[in-house]
Structures are given as structure tokens and as C-alpha cells.
């Protein structure tokens, strides 16, 4: 059985060296105030800082003018209501005064904005944000049941499907309110997260792997040691670049944020490296993800000879794979869940 690391730990308040620079970077140096991606990036940063327990003494003066104008912006851009409300409730949680949270809730409720959501995941997030803003009536038991059913359908997560995978991790984030609420452990949901983690491991997708480790810890589950080690190493491999004032900003900012959130939740030091004053771009080393493609191609080429039994397929597949791909697989095959994962991943006898 693979080594595991301990269950969820309470994150400690963080004022690590990078935090003031990150606030300045996302608030003032990357995007203009009317760019929707400004909302997305700052909502994500504030969400993670609040989840890690930052707040007392944190300088958020750069965001104070934006905070007081959130109601006016929400009225003009109601299609972005989730991001506006997320920023509002997290700014309040981080100690910013004069955030018009209650007025925003009234507008959102009067316009019934959550009703326009086709995504159950987005609707679940909207109701969570409303509850965090003080609206205890923002509940939908039927929605909760659908989301729980989705999260427990482990076989659906044996195949690469990034949209489904990120929906799963976010369902867990929302159910636990990013670590503020304990949820009952669920073996099927855990297995779904493990299967997504296996796909992420084969793909060498650190962004998704970090979200899986977060989902496991937030729901009270163990994390494989190899995955935890990869997250720790990834969080420490960031570099910053000046970039151009007007972009593009297609970089690794999200991976950097979730890796550090995952590191902080595990008890490590999140955001340990300072941010250079002229930095605009966040870069992390490119990753190949060869194992996922190699294994998929080898299985596809076998056609009707594919079997769902890893024990019988291993000796056929091993010679077709590179040493790097074998190394990735060797980590997974020590896990008790791998045979069930492979049975779904192989897509055997479905032609």
C-alpha cells in the first residue's frame, strides 16, 4: 500500500513574504479594473488567502476603493455576480470594512441571478456565497443531492475529462466552504477524487493534482505521499517575469495559487518566495505528461485485445512505454485503487 500523509490540518494565518507582493501584482500590475479576468484572478487570490486564515494585519488598501464600488459594478455587470460576491465576502473575511455585502445580496436575490445558471456546480457556488454573505435561506436540497450523486460516480472519473475533474474538486470545495465546514467522509467521493488524481499524475498536471489533494484533505481523507511531495516541490519551483504592461497574461498563475493553497493546508509554508516588484507573469517549469498519452496510445493500438485486468495487461504494456512513463505508473500500481481505475481506463470490450 502506498504511503499516505496525515489528514486535514488547520491552516495557519499567513503573512508570508509573497503575500503583499501578490496583492499588488493582481490588484494593480496585471490587468485593468474593467477586465473580467481581473475579477477572476483577484477572486481566486482572496479566496485562498481567506481559506488559509490570513486577515489580521494584512494590507488590503489597494483593494479598498474597489470594495466600496462593488455594488455599482454588480448592478452594471450582473453576469459576473459570483465573482463580485466572492470578492466581497472574502474581503470582509480578511478584515476590510465598508464592503456592501448585504446590498449585493438583496440585488442578487431580487434579480434571482442564481436561476440563470445551467451548471449545478456554479449554482452550488452561488448558494454557498449567499450563505457566507448571511442569507441562510440559500439552500437547495435537490441540488445538493445531484452534486453528491455526481461526486460519488467514481467510474466516470477514470478517463481524462478536465471539465468533469474540476467540477468534482470544486463540488468538494463548496461543500466544505473551503475548509470552514466539516463534511461526512464518503468512500465513493473519495474514490472519485483518487481516480482524478491518478489521471492528473499520469498527465503530470500539477494544477489538477493540487486540487485533488485539497479535495481529499478538505473531506478528511489521506493523501498519497508521492502526490503530497509533488505538490510541495511544485510550489517551490515558481519563477516571475516582468512581461508587458498590457499582457498577454496567459501564464501559470492558477497553478501557483492552488499549489500554495495545498501546501498551506498540509501544514507547509505557503507563498514562501517573495514577488519581484516589476513582476507581472508567473511561470512554472513545463511538464511533459507523456505517461498518459503513451498508455492511452498503447491501449488504443491493442484494439479488441484490450483487457480490463492490469495484472494480465501489465506485461503487454510495459515494453511499449518509455522509462519515464513506467516510473509514473510504478507509483500508481502500488495503490489499492489502481486496478479498479485501470479497469475503467482500459475501455476494454466496449467496441
N, C-alpha and C positions, 0 to 999 in steps of 0.2 A: 504494500500500500504506500502511496506517495506521502512524503512528509507534508504536514499542514502547519499553519501558523494559527495563533490564538484567535478567539472570537473578537467581536467588535470591541474597540476601546473608545472611551470618550475622548474626542479631540480636545486639545488644549487651546486656549486663546492664543492667537498667533500675531506677533508683530515682527515677523522675520524680515531679514534685510530687503527682500524683493518687494514687499507689500506696498510701501509708499511709492516706489517706482512704478509698480504695476498699475496703481490707481491713476497716477499721472499719465502713464502710457495709454491706457484705454480711455480715459476721460478726455485727454487733450491732444494726443500725438498721433493717433491712427486715423480717425475718421471725423467728418464734420457732424455737427449736432443733429442735422436733419437726415442723416444716413440711417436707414433701418438697421444696418449691421452694427452701428454704434449701440443701438438698443440691445441687440443680441449679445454682443461681446461684454458690455457692462453688466447686463443682467446676469450672465454666467459668472463673471468675476465676483460680483456682490453676493450671489447665491452661495458660492463656495466659501468666501470669507465668512459669511454668516454661519454656514454649516460647520466651519472649523472653530467657531467661537470667538472670532475677532470682534472688536467693538470698542470697549473702554479705552480711550486714549488714541483711537485710530483717527488720523486726519483725513476727513472726507470733505473738506471745504471746497475742493474743486467741483464737487457734485451738488453743493448746496443750492446754487441757482437753478440747476436742472430739477432738483427735488421740488422746489416751490412752484415750478411751472408745469408739473406733471399733469395737473387737471386740465389745463388748457390744451396741452398736447394730446391727451387722451380724447378730448372732445373733437379734435380735428382729425385724429388718426385712430378711430376706434378699432380698425382691423388689427392693430398691434396691442390690443388691450392686455394680453397676457404678459408681454414684456414690460409694459408700463407698470402694471400692478406688481410684477415680480420685483422690479427695481424699487418700487415704493415700500413694499413690506420688508425688503431686506435692508434698505436704508434706515427704516425705523428700527429694525432689529439691531443695527450697527450703531444706533445712538443719534441719528440725525433727527433734529426737531423740525416741526412745520412741514411734514410730509402729508399731503391731503388724502390720506388713505380712505377715510370714511366717505368723503365726497366722491372719490373714484368708485367705491363700491356701489354707491347709490346710482351713479351713471351707468355702470355696467349692468346692474340689476334692472334698471328702468328700460334699457335697450335690449335686455335678455341676450347679451352677447355670447354667452356660452352655447346658446341654442344654434348658433351658426356653425359650430364645429362638427365636421363629419368624422373626425378622428376621435375615438374613445380616449386615446392617450392624452390628446390635447384637452378634451373636456374634463378628464380627471385632474389634469394640472390646473385648469381654470377653477374648479371647485376647491381644490386644495388652497390656492392663492386667496380665494374669497374667505375661506375659513381662517387662514392666517391673518387676514385683514379684519376679522371679527364677526363675520357672518356665519354663525353656527348652523344656519338652515341650509347651507350649501352642501347638500348631500344627495346622493342618488344610489340607493342600494342595488338597483338593477344594473347600473353602470359598474359598480364595484364587483358584482358577480361576473359580469362579462370580462372584466380585466383579470380577475382571479382565474377564470377558466382559460383565458389566453395564456397567462403566465405559467399555468400548470401543464400545458400541452407540450411536453418535452420533446417528443418525436419531431415536432415541427421545427425545432432548432438545431437539428443535426446537419443541415445544409447551409451554405453561405447565403445569407439574406440580411444585409446590413439594416434595412429599414425595420424588419421584424426584430432583429437583435437589439437595436437601440430603443425600440418601443418597449421591449422586455425590461431592460435596465431602468428605463425611466418610470415604468409602472412601479418598480420597487422603490425608486427614489421618492415617488409621490406617496406611495402607501406608508412609508416611514417618515414622511416630511423631512427628508434629507438627514435622518438620524435623530429627529426630535421625538419620534413615536416608535415604540417597540411593536413589532408585529409577531404573530404566532409563526413558529417555524413550519415550513411546508415542504415535504420531501419532493413533491413533483416540481414546485417552483425552483427549488434548489437544483434539481437535475437539469431543468431548462437552462439555468444560469451556467452550470458546468458545461453543458453541450455548446453553448455560445462561446464560453471561454476556450473550449477546445478548437473551435473554428478560428477564433482570434489568434490562438497560439500557433496554429499551422500557418496562418496568414502572416504572422509576425506583426499583427495590428495592435500596437500598444495602446492606442486610444480606446478601442473596444475592450481590450483586456483589462485596462484600468477600471472601466465602468463595470465590468463583471466582478472584479474584486471588491469594488464598492458595494455592488448589489448583494454579494454574499455576506460581507461584514455587516451591512445595514440590516439584513434579515437574520442575523445571528448565526451565520454559518462559517465554517472553516474555509480557509483559502489555501490552495496548494502552494507549497513553499517556492517552487520554481516560478509561479506566477507572481508571487509577492516580491521575489528577488528581481524579476524583470521590471516590475513597476518601480522599485527603488532605484535600479540602475538607470531606467529611462528618465526618471525625474531629475537625475543628476547630470544628464547629457545635453542640456539645453545650451544654445548659443543665441546671441542677439545681434541684429544687424540694423544699420541706420535706415535703409530703404529710402523711398522718395516720399515727399510730403503728401502727395496725392495718390499714393498707392502704386500698384496693386498690393493688397494685403492678404493674398492667398498663401497663408503660412500655417504653422503648426500650433497656433495659439490654443486651440481647444485641447489638443493632446497634452500640452504643457499644463493647462489648468487641471484637467482630470487626473493626470499622473500625480500632481502635487496634492490634490484633494485626497486621493487614495493613500498617498504616503502619510499625510497628516492623520487620516483616520486610523491607520495602522500603528500610530504612535511615533512615527518619524517626524523629522523637521521639514515641514512644507515650506516651499518658496525660500530655500536657504541661500540662493545666489542673488546678489544684487542686480538691478537692471541699469545698464548704462544710460546716462542722461539723454543721449541722442538716439537711442534705440527706437525702432518702430516695428521691426519684424522679429518673430520668434521662430527659431529653426531647431529641428532635432534631426539626428542622423537618418538618412534614408534607409529603409528596410526592404528586403527583397521579397519576403513572403513566398519563397519558392516551394516550400513543402506542400502547401495547399494545392497549388497548380499541378505539381508533379504527381501527387497522389490522385488527384481528380483525373488527369490525363491517362495515367496508368490504368485506372479503373474503367474509364470510358473505352479505352482500346481493347479491353478484355471482352467487351460485349456480353454475350449470353453466358460466358464462363465466370462472370462475377458471382461471388457467394457472400452472404451477409456475415459469415463466420471469420473473425480476424485470425483465429488460430489456424485455420486452413488456408487463408489468403496471404498470411504474412510472408511465407517462404516464396510465393509467386511475385509479390510486390517488391520485396526488399532489393533484388538485383536491378530493378528498374529505376530506383531512386538514388539521388545524389547523397553524399555523406552528410551534407547539411540537412537534407530532408529526413534522413534516417535519425539524426540526432534529435530533431524536433519530435518525431514520432516516438522515439525511445522514452521521452519524458511522459507522454500521454499513455503509453501502453502499460505503465506501472499503476495507473489509476483504475480503480474497480469499475468506473463508469464507462471505460473506453470501449469495451466490447459492445455494449448497447449503443453507444454513439456510432461505432463503425457499422453496425447492422443497418442503421438509418442512412449513414453517409454513403454506403456502397451502392445503394439503389439497385439491389440485385433482383433479378427475375421480375422486373416490372415492365419489360418490353411487350 
